[in-house]
Amino acid sequence: MIDAIATVKPLLEVNVTSVLVYFADGHSLTLPIATRIPKGGFRKPHWVPVVLKRRREADVRATPRK
């Protein structure tokens, strides 16, 4: 699994989105939404609604491989 993630990571970017995207897909989490990270972190788990987007080909070529 780690190898698969390492392989596709340069091809993807993470974008913050609206919780409505999750509702439109028929899913949502029961955790509170993190709007900002407090000093010292959260006491309880929070989530940030995100979508994975395929990077443009030019951006993928410009990303250095590790």
C-alpha positions in Angstrom: 0.0 0.0 0.0 2.8 2.4 0.9 4.4 1.8 -2.5 1.2 2.5 -4.3 0.7 5.8 -2.5 4.3 6.8 -3.2 3.8 6.0 -6.9 0.7 8.2 -7.3 1.6 11.0 -4.9 3.4 13.1 -7.5 0.4 12.8 -9.8 -2.1 14.2 -7.3 -2.8 17.4 -5.4 -5.0 17.9 -2.4 -7.5 20.8 -2.5 -9.8 21.9 0.4 -13.4 21.8 -0.6 -16.9 22.4 0.7 -18.6 19.8 2.9 -21.4 20.0 0.3 -19.2 17.9 -2.1 -19.4 15.1 0.4 -23.2 15.5 0.8 -23.6 15.4 -2.9 -21.8 12.1 -3.0 -24.1 10.8 -0.3 -21.5 10.7 2.4 -20.3 12.7 5.3 -18.3 12.2 8.5 -19.7 12.7 12.0 -16.5 14.5 13.2 -16.5 18.3 13.6 -15.0 20.2 10.7 -11.6 21.8 11.3 -11.7 25.5 10.3 -8.4 26.4 11.9 -5.8 24.5 13.9 -5.6 25.8 17.5 -2.2 26.1 19.3 -1.6 22.8 20.9 -3.8 20.9 18.4 -7.2 19.4 18.9 -8.3 17.4 21.9 -10.7 15.4 19.7 -10.4 14.3 16.1 -11.6 16.8 13.4 -11.6 16.6 9.6 -11.0 18.9 6.7 -13.1 18.1 3.6 -10.7 17.7 0.7 -10.7 16.4 -2.9 -7.9 14.7 -4.8 -7.2 16.3 -8.1 -4.9 15.0 -10.9 -2.0 17.5 -11.5 -1.4 19.0 -14.9 1.2 17.2 -16.9 3.6 20.2 -16.8 3.3 20.2 -13.0 4.0 16.5 -12.7 7.2 16.8 -14.8 8.4 19.8 -12.7 8.0 17.9 -9.4 11.3 16.5 -8.2 11.2 12.7 -7.5 12.4 11.6 -4.1 
